[in-house]
Amino acid sequence: MKSLYDNEMRLEFLSKSNNEAFARISVAAFASQLDPTVEELADIKTAVSEAVTNSIIHGYEDKEGTIEIICKIFANTIVIEISDKGKGIENVDMAKEPLYTTKPDLERSGMGFTIMESFMDDLEVESILELGTKVTMKKVIQKKDKKEDNEGKIFSSFRI
């Protein structure tokens, strides 16, 4: 059966803070097949970091669990699903408000979803108390045209 996507990746790891960098780099490596700009890749890495960190800090708190990442590519778009089986979010709309936090003692508290929304083209959050949370993010990678300059060298330019 043919997939609707051009490519897909699944990754599962323990909710340890040192796995956040592993997740960020793994998703960036997968996304690189779309030939993103440095800025687009940085946006993806930042959003993944925020989502994984939320799962570790808020989803599992002081317990250990698993985090799953599913990445799908189609056309020039990457879809990233990050899910946990943690405690869930009581009020998703409230949690998405800038500066809202249940952990005021932590640095950068309350900006995770705001950061994800600002760096990605689409963000959806689904959560059920005591069952977990799934964050789905989309990023459209701008297509580049290959053109030749007067000396026959190939360079990229963005289509508007």
Buried (B, 14 or more C-beta within 10 A) or exposed (E): EEEEBEEBBEBEBEBEEEBBEEBBEBBBEBBEEBBBEEEBBEBBBBBBBBBBBBBBBBBBEEEEBBBBBBBBBEEBBBBBBBBBBBBBBEEBEEBBEEEBBBEEEEEEBBBBBBBBBEBBEEBEBBBEEEEBBBBBBBBBBBEBEEEEEEEEEEEEEEEE
